[in-house]
Amino acid sequence: MGATSISPSDERVEAAVSVTDRHNTLSAPGRRFSRPRLPARPRIWFELLLIAVSYAVYSAIRNAAPDRVSDAQKHARWIWDLQGHLGLAFERSVNHAVEGITWLVVTMNYYYATLHFVVTIAVLVWLFRSHPGRYGPTRLVLFVTTGVALIGYYFFPLAPPRLMEGMDFIDTASVHQTWGSLSAEDSAMASVSNQYAAMPSMHIGWSVWCGITIAVLARPLWIKLLGALYPIATLLVIVATANHFWLDAVGGLVCLSVGYLVSRLWFGRLCYRLPREVPREDAQAPPEEAEARA
């Protein structure tokens, strides 16, 4: 997955970082912007508010992007032709192959509609509880990734394969009347979602973020393997259900790379290499200040 796992011995060494460094960073205003930031202890009320507000803003901006159907169709044809020139226009074959297996395609429809949110939230909660020192920097990766994606939605409207004109892609969610279908005009999902915001794919951006985080930080091998397999399964689902081209997935990876870069620059280290725990406030001050507080 592009990162190595964190061993208990590494965590003990990293945890010893920086009670002093943190104090120096916080207590020297002139140097506050000249050295890497250190993560603060996350607060549940702030995180819940931040996630709620961020998702509301994300949804509003994503859905406010102009519908520009003709542009979305033109871009979809351009993507399809480019993939054809590369010899990798395989989405239609996968889509038709899966459609013949009812139990599998229905499962994929529900996977697409639900796990995108469920798994991402579950990983955030796990980080908050088990890796508080890494929570903020890793959450920053996710937020920047999503923010960059909004640029693509606004400036590059793209029809998903299932909505391409003159093609015979099968809209699996519509055919099987699966909950969460975006194609039924009178459905609640269709009324609140911009169907032409397909590039980049945040199903891939978020799932790869989840997969890397789990594979690097989880301890049991079987959980690491599940983390590694999750984005692979997601790629198969988004292609088989005709919701994305594989190039949309590449766009999601580009956005995720920007997220990791911003977090790395802000905190000075890869988010997974920061200390697992955050020192208590009374441990962040020099001994004389801690004694004075006592």
N, C-alpha and C positions, 0 to 999 in steps of 0.2 A: 504493500500500500504506500510505499515511499517513505515510511518512517519506522523507526525501531521501537521495540517495546521498552517500557520503563521498569527497571528492576527495583526490588525493595531497597537494595544497597544504594542505588542511585538516588532514590527518594530521600534516604537518610542524609546523604551528602547535600542534596539540594535544599533540604529543609533547614540546614545549618546556614544557608545563605543569609544573610541579610537582615538580621534585626538591625545591625548597625547601618547597613546601606540604606534600609528603608528610612531610618531616622534621619540620616544625612540628606536623603532626597526630600523628605517632608519639611525638614527644618532649615533648608538653605534655599530661600526663594530665588536667589540669583542663579542657582544651578538647576532649578526645577525643570527647565526645558533643555538642559544640556546633557542629561543622562537618562537612561531608559526608565520608564515608569515601573513601579511595582504594583501588582494587583492588590486591591483592597478586599476586605472580607465582604462577600455578597450579603445583601439584606433581602429577605424574601418579599417584603411588601414592595420594595423598589423594583425587583426583578419582574414580579407579576405585572406591575404597572407599565414597566418598560416594554415587556413583550406584548401586552395588550395594545398599547399605543402604537408600537412599531408595526404590528400586524395590520392595524386599522389604516395607518398611513400607507403601508405597502399595498393593501387592497385598493384604497382610494386612487392612488397614483396609477396602479396597474390597470384598473378599470376605466380610468379617465383617459388613457391613451387612445388616440383616434382610432375608430374602427377600420377605416380605409380598406375596405374589402378588396377593391381592385388591386391595391398595392400588396395586400396580404397574399392574394392569389398569384400575383406575378412573382413575388419572392419565393413562394412555395415551388412554383415551376422552375425557378432558377436553382433552388436547392436540389430539387429532384434531378435536373439535368446535370448539375455538377457531380452529384453522387454517381450518376450513370457514366459520366466520363471517367470517373475513378474506378468504375467496375464494382461499386459498392451500393447500388440501389436495391437493397434486399428487403426493405420494409414490407412491400406488398406481398412477397412470398411468405414471410413470417406471419403476417396478418391473416392471410387465407388459410395457412396451415393450422393455426391455432383455432380459428373459427370453427373448424370441424370437430373440435373436442369441447363439448358444451361445459362440462364441469371445470375444465381448465380455464376457459376464457371468462366464465363468470367469476371464478376466483381472482383472476387477473384484474377484472373490472373493479372488484371491491378492494383489492390491493391498491390500485391506482387512486381510488377515491379516499382511502382512509390512512394507510400506513405513512404516507407523506407527512402527515401531521403527527400521528400517534408516536412513531418512532423518534422523530425529531424532539418532541416535547419530553419523551421518556429519557433521552440522552441528556437533555438540559437538566432535568431533575436529578439524574444520577451524578452529573458533574457537580451540581450545586451541593449535594449531600456528601459525596465521597471525595471530591477534588476541588474544594473551595478556592485554593490558590490558583488553579488553572481555569476555573469557571469563567471569569471575566474575559481573559484573553481569548479563550476558545469560543465564547459567545460572540466576541467581537468579530471573529472570522466569519461566523454565520451571518451577522448583521451586515457586514460590508459586502459579502457575497450577494446577499439579497438586494442591497442598494444598487450595486453595479448592474444587476439583472434588469432593474427598472429602466435603465438607459436603453437596453436592447428592446424592451417591450414598447417603448415610446417611439424610437426611431426606426425600428425594423419590424413592422407588423408582419406576421407570418401565419398563414393558414396551416393548421395541422393536416397531416395526410388524410384524415377522415373527412375533411371539408374541402379537399381539392376538387375543383371542377374538371369534368372529363376524365376522371380516374375511377377505378373500381375498388377503392379501399372500402373495407367494411367497418362501419362504426359499431363496434362490438357492444358498447354500453347501451346504445339506442336499440339495436336489434334484440338484445336480451332484456331490455327494460330494467337495467340495473340501477339501483339507487345511486344518485350522484351523476347521472348522465348530463353532459353539457350540451347535447344536441337538441333535446326536446325543447322547443321554443317556449312552452308554458311551464317549464321546470324551474324550481327555485334556484338551482345552481346556474342555469343558463342566464337568468336575469341578473345575477350579481357577479358574473365572471366574464372577462374579455376573452372570447374564444380565439382571438387572433394574436394573443400574447404567448407564442410558443417558443420563441427564441430569445434568451437561452432557456434550457429546461432546468427549473429549480427542483424538479423531482430528482434529477441527477446531482445538481449542486448540493442539495441538502443530504441526499443519501450517501454521497461520497464523504461529506463532512462527518456524518454519523459513523460510516464504516471505518474511516481512519481513526476517529476518536476511540471507538470501541476496540479496534485491533491494537492500538498502541497502549491504551490505559487499562483495559480489562486484564484480569489475572488468569482465569480459567481458559485453557486452550480452545475449548469448544465455543466459548463466547467470542473469542478473537476470530475464529473461523466464521461464525455467523456474521460478525461485523464486516469481514472481508467479502462475504457472499452477498450481503444486502444490496450494495450498489449494482452488482452484476445482475441480480434478479430484477432490480428496478429498471435497468436498461432493457432487459427482455420485455418487461411489462409495457413500457411506454412505446416500444416499437410494435409489439404484437397487437395492442389495442388501437393502433393508428393515431395515437395522440401526439407523437413526436417523430421527427427524423433523427437519425443517429447524429447528424451534425448539430442538432439542438443540444445533445448531450455534451458535445465538444464545447459549445458555448457555455454550458453550465460549469465545466471544468475550468475554463478561462476565468470566469467570475470567481470561482473558489480560490484559484491561484492568487488573484488580487487580494482576496480576504486574508489569506495566510501571510502575504507580503506585508499588508498594512499592520496586522497584529505583530508580526516579527519586528518591524521597524519601531512600533510604538513601545513594545515591552523589551526589546533588545535580545530576545531569545524566542525560539519556537515555543508556542504556547504549551506544548506537552513537556517541555524541558524546564518549566518553571516549578518552584516548590509546590508540593501537593497541598500543604497547609498554609494558612495565613496567620502570622503571629498575632496574638491578642494585642489590643491597643496598649495595655500597661507593660507589655513585653517589648514594644517598639521603641520606648524611650530609654535613654541611658539609665544606669542603676540609680543615680542620685535623683532623677525625676521620678522614677518608679517608687523610690522610698518616700519621697515627698507626698506623692498621691496616697500612699498607704497611711 
